[in-house]
């Protein structure tokens, strides 16, 4: 007999704007925000979620923001929950980037695609977590 899966609550749509003049992309091992003030697509998302610039400065990924900020874990995971997954191991519960988040990092840093391809793919990936992306400038 087939068991019914509970319906997953649909996430409200969020609107993210990425400013091309401040967008760090197409570089290996980029960060959420660098010393020149440039940010990867996930850096823009972290600011949308009300993290401070100091929270994301020189951090490589959203999971790193959680590990290094002083906001309580429940509040932080709620803010970045669309990009994270809980995993259990011998030491207890740990929080990692989810598949969409990892795919966004790979796409943002890919040195072998054009900006047009990158924008299209980033838009598709964010859409999976109900985030509408608009690129400006």
N, C-alpha and C positions, 0 to 999 in steps of 0.2 A: 504494500500500500504506500502511495506517495504522500509524503508529508508536505504540507503547505509551508512555504517560506514566508515569514512576515514581510510585509512591504516595507522597503527602506524609505525613510522620510526623505523627501526631495529637498535638496539644499536650495535656499533662496539664491537668486542670481546676484552676483557681485559684478561691478564694473571696474575694470582695471585699465588705466591709461599708461602707456609706455612712451616716454619721450625719447625719440631716436637720438637727439643731441646728447642725452645723458645715459644712453644704453650701452653697456659693456657687453660685447658679443664677439663671437668668432675667435676666441682666444682660449687656449688650453688652460685649465686650472684657474678659471676666473673666480671672483668672490662676489658676495651679495652687494657690497659697496667697497670701492677702492679709495685710495688716498686722493685721487683726482675728482672724486664725487660721482664717478660713473658707477652704474648698477646693472647687474644682470636682471633678467625678467623677474626672477624670484625676489630680488631686492626691492623692486617696485611693489611687488605683492606684499612683502613684509611691512612696508610703509603704509600701504592701504589698510593693513590690519593693526595699525597704530603702534608698531614697534618703533623705537627711537633709532636714529642714525647710529648712535653709539652701540646699540644692540646688534646691528647687522654689519658694522664696520669690520672688514677683513675676515668675515665668517664665510665659510665655503658653502654652507647649506642651511636650510631651515632647522634641521635637527640640531645643528651646532648652536643656533640662536637659543634654542630651548635649554641646552646644557650650560650656557654661559650667562643667561640673564637671571635676574633675581625675582622675576614675577613667578608666582606659584605655578606649579606644573599644570594644574587643572585649567587655570586661566590661559596659560600659554598654549596648551594643546587645543583648547577651544578656538583660540585665535588663528592657529595654523592647522587645524584639524583636517582640512581638505588635502593637505600635503603630507600627512604623517600616518604612520601605522604603529600600533602597539605590538610589541613582541615580548614574549616571556622567555627567560633563560634561567640558568641556575642562580643567578644573582637577583632575580626578580623581573619586574616589568621594565622594559626599555623602549624608548621611542625612536623610530627611524623614519627616514624619508620613505614615502610610498612610491609605487611604480610611476605614477604621473609626475611626481616631483623629480625623480631620477631621469625620466625621459625629457623633462623640461631642461634640466641641467645639461644633458647630452646635446640637445638641439641648440640651446643658447651658445654653447662653447664650440660647436662643430666648426672646423676651419674649412670644410669642403663643400659648403652650400652657400648659395647667395642669400642676401638679406630678404629678398622676396620669398624664397623658399622657407627661410627661418621664421619669418612673420606668419606665414600660412600655417606652418606646423605648430608653432607656439599657440596660435589662436585655437587650433584643433585640440591641442592637449588641455589647455585651460577650460575649454568648453566641456570636457569630460567631468570637470568638477564644478560646473555651473558658474564659470567666470567668463564674462564677455571682455574681450581685449580690444582696445583701440590704440593704434600707433599714431603718434603725432610728430610734427616737425620733420 
